[in-house]
Amino acid sequence: MENLSEALGLLVVGMTTVFVILLIVIYLGKALIALVNKYAPAEEQGKKTAALASALQSVDATTKSVIAAAVSQLTGGKGKVNKIEKI
């Protein structure tokens, strides 16, 4: 009986420790995200548009239409092709 109570005590201590450490990780992650969002400069919309236009120009018209048709069919007409990148 003594071994069982010791095992349950260790179980409670171990699970509590894991729970506290996970809470610390979660809140430090949220703080890091808030700091990055506050101090990191946001990418300008003009740069995104220029990058999108150049990416779309590098793909020929047939490939664009095939990809757009596939996306439209798979998403039931709700999807839209914004960017095409060669991997």
N, CA, C and O atoms as a GROMACS GRO file, in nm:
protein
  348
    1MET      N    1   0.082  -0.119   0.000
    1MET     CA    2   0.000   0.000   0.000
    1MET      C    3   0.087   0.126   0.000
    1MET      O    4   0.052   0.228  -0.060
    2GLU      N    5   0.200   0.116   0.068
    2GLU     CA    6   0.290   0.230   0.076
    2GLU      C    7   0.346   0.263  -0.063
    2GLU      O    8   0.361   0.380  -0.098
    3ASN      N    9   0.377   0.161  -0.141
    3ASN     CA   10   0.430   0.182  -0.276
    3ASN      C   11   0.327   0.249  -0.367
    3ASN      O   12   0.362   0.332  -0.451
    4LEU      N   13   0.202   0.211  -0.351
    4LEU     CA   14   0.096   0.268  -0.433
    4LEU      C   15   0.078   0.417  -0.403
    4LEU      O   16   0.064   0.497  -0.496
    5SER      N   17   0.079   0.455  -0.277
    5SER     CA   18   0.063   0.596  -0.242
    5SER      C   19   0.184   0.678  -0.288
    5SER      O   20   0.169   0.793  -0.329
    6GLU      N   21   0.303   0.618  -0.281
    6GLU     CA   22   0.422   0.688  -0.329
    6GLU      C   23   0.416   0.706  -0.481
    6GLU      O   24   0.454   0.811  -0.534
    7ALA      N   25   0.369   0.604  -0.551
    7ALA     CA   26   0.356   0.611  -0.696
    7ALA      C   27   0.254   0.717  -0.735
    7ALA      O   28   0.278   0.794  -0.828
    8LEU      N   29   0.141   0.722  -0.667
    8LEU     CA   30   0.040   0.823  -0.697
    8LEU      C   31   0.092   0.964  -0.666
    8LEU      O   32   0.061   1.058  -0.738
    9GLY      N   33   0.169   0.978  -0.560
    9GLY     CA   34   0.228   1.107  -0.528
    9GLY      C   35   0.323   1.153  -0.636
    9GLY      O   36   0.320   1.270  -0.676
   10LEU      N   37   0.408   1.062  -0.684
   10LEU     CA   38   0.500   1.095  -0.793
   10LEU      C   39   0.425   1.130  -0.921
   10LEU      O   40   0.465   1.219  -0.996
   11LEU      N   41   0.315   1.058  -0.946
   11LEU     CA   42   0.232   1.085  -1.063
   11LEU      C   43   0.175   1.226  -1.058
   11LEU      O   44   0.179   1.299  -1.157
   12VAL      N   45   0.123   1.265  -0.944
   12VAL     CA   46   0.064   1.399  -0.928
   12VAL      C   47   0.172   1.506  -0.944
   12VAL      O   48   0.150   1.606  -1.012
   13VAL      N   49   0.287   1.487  -0.881
   13VAL     CA   50   0.396   1.584  -0.891
   13VAL      C   51   0.444   1.595  -1.036
   13VAL      O   52   0.466   1.706  -1.085
   14GLY      N   53   0.461   1.484  -1.103
   14GLY     CA   54   0.508   1.485  -1.241
   14GLY      C   55   0.411   1.551  -1.336
   14GLY      O   56   0.451   1.632  -1.420
   15MET      N   57   0.284   1.519  -1.324
   15MET     CA   58   0.184   1.578  -1.415
   15MET      C   59   0.166   1.727  -1.387
   15MET      O   60   0.145   1.805  -1.480
   16THR      N   61   0.174   1.767  -1.261
   16THR     CA   62   0.166   1.909  -1.228
   16THR      C   63   0.284   1.985  -1.286
   16THR      O   64   0.268   2.096  -1.337
   17THR      N   65   0.403   1.926  -1.278
   17THR     CA   66   0.522   1.990  -1.333
   17THR      C   67   0.508   2.007  -1.484
   17THR      O   68   0.539   2.114  -1.536
   18VAL      N   69   0.464   1.906  -1.552
   18VAL     CA   70   0.446   1.913  -1.697
   18VAL      C   71   0.343   2.020  -1.732
   18VAL      O   72   0.363   2.097  -1.826
   19PHE      N   73   0.234   2.025  -1.658
   19PHE     CA   74   0.129   2.124  -1.683
   19PHE      C   75   0.182   2.266  -1.666
   19PHE      O   76   0.155   2.353  -1.748
   20VAL      N   77   0.258   2.290  -1.560
   20VAL     CA   78   0.313   2.424  -1.534
   20VAL      C   79   0.413   2.462  -1.644
   20VAL      O   80   0.411   2.575  -1.691
   21ILE      N   81   0.498   2.370  -1.684
   21ILE     CA   82   0.596   2.399  -1.789
   21ILE      C   83   0.525   2.428  -1.922
   21ILE      O   84   0.567   2.518  -1.994
   22LEU      N   85   0.421   2.355  -1.954
   22LEU     CA   86   0.346   2.382  -2.077
   22LEU      C   87   0.278   2.519  -2.073
   22LEU      O   88   0.273   2.589  -2.174
   23LEU      N   89   0.226   2.558  -1.957
   23LEU     CA   90   0.169   2.692  -1.943
   23LEU      C   91   0.275   2.800  -1.966
   23LEU      O   92   0.248   2.900  -2.032
   24ILE      N   93   0.394   2.778  -1.913
   24ILE     CA   94   0.503   2.874  -1.932
   24ILE      C   95   0.537   2.885  -2.081
   24ILE      O   96   0.555   2.995  -2.133
   25VAL      N   97   0.546   2.772  -2.149
   25VAL     CA   98   0.578   2.772  -2.292
   25VAL      C   99   0.470   2.845  -2.372
   25VAL      O  100   0.501   2.923  -2.462
   26ILE      N  101   0.345   2.821  -2.340
   26ILE     CA  102   0.234   2.886  -2.410
   26ILE      C  103   0.239   3.036  -2.393
   26ILE      O  104   0.229   3.110  -2.492
   27TYR      N  105   0.255   3.084  -2.270
   27TYR     CA  106   0.254   3.228  -2.247
   27TYR      C  107   0.380   3.297  -2.300
   27TYR      O  108   0.373   3.411  -2.344
   28LEU      N  109   0.494   3.229  -2.296
   28LEU     CA  110   0.614   3.287  -2.357
   28LEU      C  111   0.598   3.295  -2.509
   28LEU      O  112   0.643   3.392  -2.571
   29GLY      N  113   0.535   3.196  -2.569
   29GLY     CA  114   0.509   3.199  -2.713
   29GLY      C  115   0.416   3.312  -2.750
   29GLY      O  116   0.439   3.382  -2.849
   30LYS      N  117   0.310   3.333  -2.671
   30LYS     CA  118   0.218   3.443  -2.698
   30LYS      C  119   0.289   3.578  -2.683
   30LYS      O  120   0.265   3.669  -2.762
   31ALA      N  121   0.376   3.590  -2.583
   31ALA     CA  122   0.451   3.714  -2.564
   31ALA      C  123   0.546   3.739  -2.681
   31ALA      O  124   0.558   3.852  -2.727
   32LEU      N  125   0.611   3.635  -2.730
   32LEU     CA  126   0.702   3.648  -2.843
   32LEU      C  127   0.625   3.691  -2.969
   32LEU      O  128   0.672   3.777  -3.043
   33ILE      N  129   0.510   3.633  -2.992
   33ILE     CA  130   0.428   3.671  -3.107
   33ILE      C  131   0.386   3.817  -3.096
   33ILE      O  132   0.389   3.890  -3.195
   34ALA      N  133   0.346   3.859  -2.977
   34ALA     CA  134   0.305   3.999  -2.958
   34ALA      C  135   0.421   4.094  -2.983
   34ALA      O  136   0.403   4.199  -3.045
   35LEU      N  137   0.541   4.060  -2.936
   35LEU     CA  138   0.658   4.144  -2.957
   35LEU      C  139   0.694   4.154  -3.105
   35LEU      O  140   0.724   4.262  -3.155
   36VAL      N  141   0.692   4.041  -3.174
   36VAL     CA  142   0.725   4.041  -3.316
   36VAL      C  143   0.624   4.123  -3.394
   36VAL      O  144   0.661   4.201  -3.482
   37ASN      N  145   0.496   4.106  -3.364
   37ASN     CA  146   0.393   4.181  -3.434
   37ASN      C  147   0.402   4.330  -3.405
   37ASN      O  148   0.365   4.412  -3.489
   38LYS      N  149   0.450   4.366  -3.287
   38LYS     CA  150   0.459   4.506  -3.250
   38LYS      C  151   0.580   4.575  -3.314
   38LYS      O  152   0.568   4.688  -3.362
   39TYR      N  153   0.695   4.509  -3.317
   39TYR     CA  154   0.817   4.575  -3.359
   39TYR      C  155   0.865   4.539  -3.500
   39TYR      O  156   0.943   4.614  -3.558
   40ALA      N  157   0.822   4.430  -3.556
   40ALA     CA  158   0.865   4.391  -3.691
   40ALA      C  159   0.784   4.472  -3.792
   40ALA      O  160   0.662   4.482  -3.779
   41PRO      N  161   0.849   4.527  -3.891
   41PRO     CA  162   0.773   4.605  -3.990
   41PRO      C  163   0.688   4.514  -4.076
   41PRO      O  164   0.730   4.405  -4.116
   42ALA      N  165   0.568   4.559  -4.105
   42ALA     CA  166   0.478   4.482  -4.190
   42ALA      C  167   0.520   4.499  -4.335
   42ALA      O  168   0.567   4.605  -4.374
   43GLU      N  169   0.502   4.394  -4.413
   43GLU     CA  170   0.536   4.401  -4.555
   43GLU      C  171   0.434   4.489  -4.626
   43GLU      O  172   0.314   4.478  -4.602
   44GLU      N  173   0.482   4.575  -4.712
   44GLU     CA  174   0.394   4.667  -4.782
   44GLU      C  175   0.312   4.592  -4.887
   44GLU      O  176   0.359   4.494  -4.946
   45GLN      N  177   0.192   4.639  -4.910
   45GLN     CA  178   0.103   4.574  -5.006
   45GLN      C  179   0.156   4.586  -5.148
   45GLN      O  180   0.135   4.495  -5.229
   46GLY      N  181   0.225   4.694  -5.179
   46GLY     CA  182   0.278   4.713  -5.313
   46GLY      C  183   0.382   4.608  -5.348
   46GLY      O  184   0.388   4.562  -5.463
   47LYS      N  185   0.463   4.569  -5.252
   47LYS     CA  186   0.564   4.466  -5.275
   47LYS      C  187   0.497   4.331  -5.303
   47LYS      O  188   0.541   4.255  -5.390
   48LYS      N  189   0.391   4.303  -5.230
   48LYS     CA  190   0.320   4.177  -5.251
   48LYS      C  191   0.258   4.173  -5.391
   48LYS      O  192   0.265   4.072  -5.460
   49THR      N  193   0.199   4.284  -5.431
   49THR     CA  194   0.134   4.289  -5.562
   49THR      C  195   0.237   4.274  -5.673
   49THR      O  196   0.212   4.204  -5.771
   50ALA      N  197   0.352   4.340  -5.658
   50ALA     CA  198   0.457   4.330  -5.760
   50ALA      C  199   0.511   4.187  -5.768
   50ALA      O  200   0.535   4.135  -5.878
   51ALA      N  201   0.529   4.123  -5.654
   51ALA     CA  202   0.577   3.985  -5.653
   51ALA      C  203   0.475   3.891  -5.717
   51ALA      O  204   0.512   3.798  -5.789
   52LEU      N  205   0.348   3.916  -5.689
   52LEU     CA  206   0.242   3.833  -5.748
   52LEU      C  207   0.238   3.850  -5.899
   52LEU      O  208   0.225   3.752  -5.972
   53ALA      N  209   0.249   3.972  -5.946
   53ALA     CA  210   0.245   3.996  -6.090
   53ALA      C  211   0.362   3.932  -6.161
   53ALA      O  212   0.346   3.874  -6.268
   54SER      N  213   0.481   3.942  -6.101
   54SER     CA  214   0.598   3.881  -6.165
   54SER      C  215   0.588   3.729  -6.165
   54SER      O  216   0.631   3.664  -6.261
   55ALA      N  217   0.532   3.671  -6.059
   55ALA     CA  218   0.518   3.526  -6.054
   55ALA      C  219   0.416   3.478  -6.158
   55ALA      O  220   0.436   3.374  -6.220
   56LEU      N  221   0.310   3.553  -6.175
   56LEU     CA  222   0.208   3.514  -6.272
   56LEU      C  223   0.257   3.533  -6.415
   56LEU      O  224   0.215   3.460  -6.504
   57GLN      N  225   0.345   3.629  -6.438
   57GLN     CA  226   0.397   3.651  -6.572
   57GLN      C  227   0.493   3.541  -6.614
   57GLN      O  228   0.509   3.514  -6.733
   58SER      N  229   0.558   3.478  -6.516
   58SER     CA  230   0.655   3.375  -6.550
   58SER      C  231   0.589   3.243  -6.591
   58SER      O  232   0.656   3.155  -6.645
   59VAL      N  233   0.460   3.228  -6.568
   59VAL     CA  234   0.387   3.107  -6.604
   59VAL      C  235   0.306   3.138  -6.729
   59VAL      O  236   0.243   3.243  -6.738
   60ASP      N  237   0.306   3.047  -6.826
   60ASP     CA  238   0.234   3.073  -6.951
   60ASP      C  239   0.082   3.065  -6.930
   60ASP      O  240   0.036   3.013  -6.828
   61ALA      N  241   0.007   3.116  -7.024
   61ALA     CA  242  -0.138   3.130  -7.012
   61ALA      C  243  -0.208   2.996  -7.000
   61ALA      O  244  -0.306   2.984  -6.926
   62THR      N  245  -0.161   2.894  -7.070
   62THR     CA  246  -0.225   2.763  -7.065
   62THR      C  247  -0.213   2.703  -6.926
   62THR      O  248  -0.310   2.649  -6.872
   63THR      N  249  -0.095   2.714  -6.867
   63THR     CA  250  -0.074   2.660  -6.733
   63THR      C  251  -0.160   2.735  -6.632
   63THR      O  252  -0.217   2.674  -6.542
   64LYS      N  253  -0.169   2.867  -6.646
   64LYS     CA  254  -0.252   2.946  -6.556
   64LYS      C  255  -0.398   2.902  -6.562
   64LYS      O  256  -0.463   2.885  -6.459
   65SER      N  257  -0.449   2.883  -6.682
   65SER     CA  258  -0.589   2.846  -6.696
   65SER      C  259  -0.617   2.706  -6.642
   65SER      O  260  -0.723   2.682  -6.585
   66VAL      N  261  -0.523   2.615  -6.661
   66VAL     CA  262  -0.540   2.478  -6.609
   66VAL      C  263  -0.541   2.480  -6.456
   66VAL      O  264  -0.625   2.415  -6.393
   67ILE      N  265  -0.448   2.553  -6.399
   67ILE     CA  266  -0.442   2.560  -6.252
   67ILE      C  267  -0.567   2.628  -6.198
   67ILE      O  268  -0.624   2.581  -6.100
   68ALA      N  269  -0.610   2.738  -6.260
   68ALA     CA  270  -0.730   2.808  -6.215
   68ALA      C  271  -0.854   2.719  -6.226
   68ALA      O  272  -0.939   2.720  -6.138
   69ALA      N  273  -0.865   2.641  -6.334
   69ALA     CA  274  -0.978   2.550  -6.351
   69ALA      C  275  -0.977   2.440  -6.246
   69ALA      O  276  -1.082   2.403  -6.192
   70ALA      N  277  -0.859   2.388  -6.216
   70ALA     CA  278  -0.849   2.282  -6.115
   70ALA      C  279  -0.887   2.334  -5.977
   70ALA      O  280  -0.960   2.268  -5.903
   71VAL      N  281  -0.838   2.452  -5.943
   71VAL     CA  282  -0.872   2.511  -5.813
   71VAL      C  283  -1.021   2.540  -5.805
   71VAL      O  284  -1.084   2.515  -5.702
   72SER      N  285  -1.078   2.593  -5.912
   72SER     CA  286  -1.221   2.623  -5.914
   72SER      C  287  -1.304   2.496  -5.897
   72SER      O  288  -1.404   2.497  -5.824
   73GLN      N  289  -1.264   2.390  -5.963
   73GLN     CA  290  -1.340   2.264  -5.954
   73GLN      C  291  -1.326   2.203  -5.815
   73GLN      O  292  -1.425   2.155  -5.758
   74LEU      N  293  -1.207   2.205  -5.759
   74LEU     CA  294  -1.185   2.144  -5.628
   74LEU      C  295  -1.254   2.221  -5.516
   74LEU      O  296  -1.297   2.161  -5.417
   75THR      N  297  -1.264   2.353  -5.530
   75THR     CA  298  -1.323   2.434  -5.424
   75THR      C  299  -1.469   2.469  -5.451
   75THR      O  300  -1.529   2.546  -5.375
   76GLY      N  301  -1.525   2.416  -5.556
   76GLY     CA  302  -1.665   2.444  -5.588
   76GLY      C  303  -1.688   2.587  -5.632
   76GLY      O  304  -1.795   2.643  -5.608
   77GLY      N  305  -1.589   2.647  -5.696
   77GLY     CA  306  -1.602   2.783  -5.745
   77GLY      C  307  -1.569   2.891  -5.643
   77GLY      O  308  -1.574   3.009  -5.675
   78LYS      N  309  -1.536   2.851  -5.520
   78LYS     CA  310  -1.506   2.948  -5.415
   78LYS      C  311  -1.359   2.986  -5.408
   78LYS      O  312  -1.324   3.089  -5.350
   79GLY      N  313  -1.272   2.904  -5.466
   79GLY     CA  314  -1.129   2.929  -5.458
   79GLY      C  315  -1.082   3.022  -5.568
   79GLY      O  316  -1.143   3.032  -5.674
   80LYS      N  317  -0.971   3.091  -5.541
   80LYS     CA  318  -0.914   3.185  -5.636
   80LYS      C  319  -0.762   3.170  -5.634
   80LYS      O  320  -0.703   3.159  -5.527
   81VAL      N  321  -0.700   3.168  -5.751
   81VAL     CA  322  -0.555   3.156  -5.760
   81VAL      C  323  -0.495   3.295  -5.745
   81VAL      O  324  -0.519   3.383  -5.828
   82ASN      N  325  -0.414   3.314  -5.639
   82ASN     CA  326  -0.350   3.443  -5.617
   82ASN      C  327  -0.204   3.441  -5.653
   82ASN      O  328  -0.148   3.544  -5.693
   83LYS      N  329  -0.141   3.326  -5.639
   83LYS     CA  330   0.003   3.319  -5.657
   83LYS      C  331   0.040   3.182  -5.710
   83LYS      O  332  -0.011   3.080  -5.663
   84ILE      N  333   0.129   3.181  -5.807
   84ILE     CA  334   0.180   3.055  -5.862
   84ILE      C  335   0.330   3.058  -5.849
   84ILE      O  336   0.396   3.147  -5.902
   85GLU      N  337   0.385   2.960  -5.777
   85GLU     CA  338   0.529   2.951  -5.758
   85GLU      C  339   0.580   2.818  -5.808
   85GLU      O  340   0.516   2.715  -5.790
   86LYS      N  341   0.694   2.822  -5.872
   86LYS     CA  342   0.759   2.700  -5.917
   86LYS      C  343   0.845   2.650  -5.804
   86LYS      O  344   0.926   2.724  -5.749
   87ILE      N  345   0.828   2.524  -5.768
   87ILE     CA  346   0.904   2.468  -5.655
   87ILE      C  347   1.022   2.390  -5.707
   87ILE      O  348   1.098   2.334  -5.628
   0.00000   0.00000   0.00000
